[in-house]
């Protein structure tokens, strides 16, 4: 099975670290402590600390933190647009636009 996209430029761990660093920067820019962010987001303080230090978090907790920081619109935009690199791929995307189930990759 071949993958449609090549993510060799950055590893998953690199991307997680960047996201964790960005969230921490946004928190600090607002002058918020981890404790305050925990209080307003409902995400446990230990989860926030673990995310900022080790880049590990559940999607649900990440969304709650992002929402608390005012990034609801950006979360809703994630994966909202198709990505393609060739016209053939765009044609396939348009053909499958209304599909409800996936098929096997060829």
N, C-alpha and C positions, 0 to 999 in steps of 0.2 A: 504494500500500500504506500503510495507516495503522498507526501504532504503538499498542500496547495501553496503554503507560504514558507519562507525560509527565515527563521528567527535567529540565525547564527550570529548576528551582530552583537546582541546582548543576551545574556543568559536569563532564565527566569529569576534566578536569585538577584542578578543585577537590577532587573526591573522592579522587583519587590523592594529592594533597598532604596531605590530612587523614590518610589511611592511613599515609603515610610519616612524618608528624609523630608519630602515635600509636605507631608501631613504635619510633621514636627515643626517645620518652618512656619506653616500657616498658624499653628497653635501659638508659637512663640511671638509671631508678629502681632497677634491679638493680645499678648500679655497674659495668656491663660496658663494656669498650672495644669498638670495632668489631672489633678484632683478635681478642678473645676470642670474640665472637659468631660471627665467621668460622670460628674453630677448632671450635667446638662444633656449628655448623650445617652446615659443609661448603660454605658460600656464600663465594665469593671476597671479600676485603676491598674490592676496587674496586667490586664489585657493591653491597655494603652502602652504601658512600660515595655512589655514584651514586644509589641509591634515596633516601637521606636528603637529598641535595642537589637532585636533579632529578625525584624521584618516578617513576623508570623502573626496572622490574624484571620478570623473567619470573614467571609464576604459580608455577612449580616452586621458584624461589628464595624467593619470598614465603612459600610454605607451609613450606619448610625453616626460614626465620627464625622464623616464627610458632610452629612446633613447638618450636624451641630455646628460645623464650621462655615456653613452657608454654601455648600457645593452641590445642592440637590440637582440643579440644572445640568451640571457637568456629569454627574452620575447617570442621569437619564440619557445623556448623549453618548455614553460609552457603547460601542458596538452598534450604534444606531444607523450607521451608513455602511454599505458594502465596500469592501476593499478589493481592488482588482489591479492587475498589472498588464493585461493584454485585452484587446477588443474581444477575443474569443471568450475570455473569462467573464467580461461584462455581458456578453450575449447569453452565457449560461446563467448568470445571476438573474438577468431579466426574465429568462425562460422559467426559472424556478421561484420567482418572486412570491407567488401565492401558495407554495407548497406547505403542507402541514406536517409532513413526515420526510425524513431523509431516506436516501437509498444507499446502496453500496458504492464505494469508490472503485473506479476501474483502474 
